[in-house]
Amino acid sequence: MILVHRLRGEPMLINEDLIESIESTPDTVLTLVDGRKIVIADPPQMVVDRARAYRASVLAATDELRSRGQGGEVLLFPVADSEVSDTSVAQAETNAGSQPSGRRSGGGDR
């Protein structure tokens, strides 16, 4: 997420992966992948710089986790692929089944 500001100055966080295009007309207009348009006060180059810095920070954090060997536990999920063996799918389902589901065990819907 990157920080941008609406025309009145209110801060707003936006998922930079959803930005399709940036226009300067003279206000900066962000067009999102779903067609929505958001008018912001920040200049286009600032949005680009923030998006670039965000992506660089994600890549740096990923590289740091890999180099420390502390990526955490790797969870395997079943994949619809002919190369996946039945035992790996069964193992993934067993691991997933041992986790709490987050649902209530009793009672009806409210």
Backbone bond lengths (Angstrom), bond angles and torsions (degrees), N, CA, C in turn:
res aa  C-N    CA-C-N  psi(-1)  N-CA   C-N-CA  omega(-1)  CA-C   N-CA-C  phi
1 M - - - 1.449 - - 1.527 108.19 -
2 I 1.308 115.07 142.07 1.455 119.58 177.54 1.523 109.17 -122.07
3 L 1.314 115.24 153.39 1.461 121.88 -178.69 1.526 109.79 -89.70
4 V 1.328 116.07 127.47 1.460 123.15 171.11 1.526 106.75 -131.08
5 H 1.315 116.29 170.59 1.467 120.31 -179.06 1.523 110.03 -126.61
6 R 1.304 115.84 134.00 1.466 120.93 174.83 1.521 108.56 -67.28
7 L 1.321 117.81 171.06 1.460 121.42 -176.71 1.526 112.84 -59.92
8 R 1.316 117.15 -32.84 1.471 120.39 -179.97 1.527 112.43 -83.38
9 G 1.334 116.51 -0.73 1.455 120.61 176.29 1.514 115.50 99.69
10 E 1.342 117.60 -3.83 1.462 119.43 -179.94 1.528 109.56 -68.44
11 P 1.337 116.61 131.82 1.463 119.01 178.14 1.525 110.75 -71.82
12 M 1.312 115.19 148.69 1.454 120.83 -179.84 1.522 107.55 -147.49
13 L 1.330 116.75 134.14 1.458 120.99 175.40 1.518 108.47 -97.07
14 I 1.315 115.73 134.84 1.457 120.13 -178.61 1.530 108.93 -131.55
15 N 1.310 115.48 143.30 1.454 121.28 177.14 1.518 108.02 -74.10
16 E 1.322 116.10 111.85 1.464 119.80 -174.28 1.518 112.82 -67.02
17 D 1.328 117.50 -19.63 1.464 120.40 176.77 1.521 111.95 -69.32
18 L 1.319 117.63 -18.02 1.461 121.33 -177.84 1.527 113.44 -91.52
19 I 1.335 117.38 -4.20 1.467 120.52 -179.75 1.522 108.91 -79.85
20 E 1.329 115.49 121.80 1.464 120.66 178.26 1.519 110.61 -92.90
21 S 1.355 116.58 -42.40 1.464 119.21 -179.94 1.525 109.81 -152.37
22 I 1.331 114.14 160.17 1.461 122.06 178.71 1.520 107.00 -128.96
23 E 1.339 115.95 127.13 1.465 121.13 179.57 1.517 109.13 -120.87
24 S 1.317 115.49 151.52 1.462 121.59 173.95 1.521 107.21 -119.47
25 T 1.365 116.56 105.32 1.476 120.09 -168.63 1.525 115.57 -134.09
26 P 1.236 133.47 44.76 1.456 132.57 -16.19 1.529 112.50 -75.38
27 D 1.347 117.47 -17.55 1.468 118.19 174.05 1.527 108.39 -74.25
28 T 1.317 115.52 158.29 1.461 119.76 178.11 1.520 108.92 -84.38
29 V 1.326 116.39 125.45 1.463 122.42 -179.91 1.519 108.24 -116.56
30 L 1.341 115.13 120.80 1.460 120.81 174.94 1.518 107.70 -94.80
31 T 1.312 117.26 127.73 1.456 121.63 173.31 1.518 106.76 -104.86
32 L 1.324 115.95 124.06 1.453 121.32 -178.67 1.520 110.32 -90.12
33 V 1.321 116.58 164.30 1.462 120.72 -176.46 1.519 112.75 -62.35
34 D 1.341 117.94 -22.22 1.465 120.13 178.81 1.528 112.38 -90.62
35 G 1.351 117.12 5.73 1.458 121.19 176.93 1.517 114.80 95.78
36 R 1.335 117.96 -13.28 1.466 119.50 178.79 1.517 110.30 -66.30
37 K 1.324 115.73 147.96 1.459 121.43 177.81 1.525 108.80 -118.66
38 I 1.324 115.53 137.07 1.456 121.49 179.31 1.519 107.39 -126.45
39 V 1.341 116.23 125.94 1.455 121.69 178.49 1.523 107.45 -94.57
40 I 1.331 115.51 127.75 1.469 119.98 -178.21 1.524 110.22 -128.58
41 A 1.336 115.49 163.97 1.455 121.81 -178.99 1.528 112.45 -87.15
42 D 1.323 118.11 -21.81 1.459 121.89 -177.07 1.527 110.57 -70.46
43 P 1.335 117.77 142.33 1.464 119.95 176.69 1.531 111.35 -69.35
44 P 1.327 117.83 152.97 1.463 120.99 -177.49 1.539 113.68 -54.52
45 Q 1.326 117.68 -41.19 1.457 119.66 -177.72 1.527 111.77 -63.61
46 M 1.333 117.23 -32.34 1.459 120.34 178.26 1.536 109.96 -67.43
47 V 1.321 117.53 -39.19 1.464 121.25 177.77 1.526 109.43 -63.46
48 V 1.320 116.96 -44.48 1.460 121.33 179.13 1.526 110.27 -62.25
49 D 1.337 116.66 -44.53 1.469 120.29 -179.58 1.528 111.57 -63.26
50 R 1.332 116.99 -40.63 1.465 120.18 178.79 1.525 111.28 -67.74
51 A 1.322 117.41 -39.53 1.467 120.97 178.20 1.526 109.94 -64.62
52 R 1.320 116.59 -42.09 1.471 120.57 179.18 1.531 110.48 -64.58
53 A 1.326 117.20 -43.49 1.472 121.15 179.38 1.526 110.70 -64.35
54 Y 1.332 116.89 -39.24 1.470 120.34 178.66 1.523 110.34 -63.00
55 R 1.317 117.42 -48.44 1.470 120.48 -179.61 1.528 111.03 -62.48
56 A 1.321 116.48 -39.47 1.466 119.81 178.67 1.524 110.38 -63.80
57 S 1.332 117.48 -38.32 1.467 120.17 179.91 1.525 111.08 -67.95
58 V 1.321 117.62 -35.61 1.462 120.47 177.36 1.524 110.07 -66.05
59 L 1.323 117.01 -44.52 1.464 120.74 179.28 1.527 111.17 -64.92
60 A 1.332 117.17 -40.53 1.466 120.40 179.34 1.522 110.73 -65.16
61 A 1.335 117.39 -41.37 1.465 120.83 179.34 1.525 110.63 -65.67
62 T 1.323 117.23 -39.25 1.458 121.19 178.28 1.524 110.33 -63.73
63 D 1.318 116.32 -45.20 1.460 120.91 179.30 1.523 111.00 -63.00
64 E 1.329 116.82 -39.94 1.466 120.99 179.31 1.527 110.89 -64.18
65 L 1.317 117.22 -43.63 1.464 120.19 178.65 1.522 111.30 -63.06
66 R 1.317 116.79 -40.41 1.463 120.09 178.56 1.526 111.69 -65.07
67 S 1.328 116.74 -41.89 1.464 119.45 -176.83 1.525 111.61 -70.46
68 R 1.321 117.90 -30.72 1.459 121.12 177.55 1.517 111.97 -80.76
69 G 1.316 116.90 -16.28 1.458 119.95 -177.83 1.509 112.16 70.55
70 Q 1.333 116.51 23.68 1.460 120.57 -178.31 1.521 110.29 -115.94
71 G 1.302 115.89 46.16 1.456 120.14 -179.51 1.507 113.36 -73.44
72 G 1.322 116.91 -4.51 1.448 120.28 -178.64 1.517 111.00 85.31
73 E 1.301 115.51 -177.49 1.455 120.79 -179.33 1.521 109.65 -73.21
74 V 1.295 116.08 136.65 1.463 121.41 178.67 1.520 108.03 -93.20
75 L 1.315 116.29 125.98 1.456 121.45 178.50 1.519 108.83 -100.51
76 L 1.315 116.26 129.74 1.453 121.11 177.34 1.518 109.44 -98.71
77 F 1.312 116.03 131.97 1.450 121.49 178.77 1.517 108.71 -116.32
78 P 1.322 117.42 146.12 1.464 119.13 179.44 1.524 110.71 -64.00
79 V 1.324 114.37 141.98 1.456 120.84 -179.33 1.520 107.81 -125.85
80 A 1.316 116.91 139.60 1.461 120.93 177.76 1.516 108.31 -79.01
81 D 1.340 115.40 84.46 1.453 121.20 -177.29 1.516 108.18 -146.62
82 S 1.287 117.18 142.03 1.461 120.15 -177.93 1.519 112.30 -69.28
83 E 1.349 118.11 -18.81 1.454 121.49 -179.26 1.518 112.86 -81.63
84 V 1.315 118.59 -12.66 1.453 121.98 -178.57 1.515 108.66 -81.90
85 S 1.318 116.65 126.55 1.463 120.07 -178.98 1.521 110.24 -81.53
86 D 1.328 115.67 158.71 1.460 121.06 178.99 1.521 111.70 -62.51
87 T 1.326 118.43 -32.50 1.467 120.44 -177.78 1.519 111.03 -70.26
88 S 1.347 118.47 -36.31 1.468 119.22 179.58 1.524 110.33 -70.49
89 V 1.330 117.35 -35.21 1.465 120.58 177.27 1.521 109.24 -67.38
90 A 1.313 117.21 -43.77 1.465 120.65 179.44 1.523 110.36 -63.13
91 Q 1.344 117.32 -39.49 1.460 120.93 178.81 1.522 110.12 -63.99
92 A 1.335 118.20 -43.02 1.459 121.51 179.51 1.520 110.82 -63.99
93 E 1.349 117.00 -41.19 1.459 120.16 178.89 1.522 110.69 -66.28
94 T 1.329 117.87 -37.49 1.466 121.53 178.00 1.515 110.29 -64.41
95 N 1.348 116.68 -44.75 1.455 120.60 178.95 1.527 110.81 -63.44
96 A 1.325 116.94 -41.56 1.460 120.23 -179.63 1.520 110.39 -67.44
97 G 1.348 117.32 -35.56 1.458 120.92 -178.84 1.512 112.99 -69.75
98 S 1.334 118.11 -20.77 1.462 120.11 -179.29 1.519 112.32 -83.77
99 Q 1.331 116.92 -7.95 1.453 121.05 179.47 1.522 110.06 -88.60
100 P 1.345 118.18 146.58 1.464 119.32 176.09 1.522 110.43 -64.80
101 S 1.317 116.19 141.87 1.454 120.44 -175.16 1.523 112.88 -84.53
102 G 1.312 118.43 -17.95 1.451 120.35 -179.02 1.524 112.80 84.84
103 R 1.319 117.67 -3.50 1.466 121.02 178.61 1.514 109.32 -92.57
104 R 1.313 114.53 153.80 1.460 119.42 175.44 1.506 109.65 -76.20
105 S 1.329 115.72 143.92 1.456 119.23 -176.40 1.530 112.98 -80.75
106 G 1.284 119.04 -22.69 1.455 119.32 -176.46 1.514 112.05 -135.15
107 G 1.293 114.80 175.40 1.464 119.91 176.31 1.514 111.71 83.66
108 G 1.294 115.45 163.48 1.452 120.87 -179.46 1.509 111.04 -96.50
109 D 1.305 114.85 -176.89 1.460 119.99 177.76 1.511 109.38 -73.01
110 R 1.290 115.40 148.07 1.479 119.11 179.22 1.485 111.46 -94.48
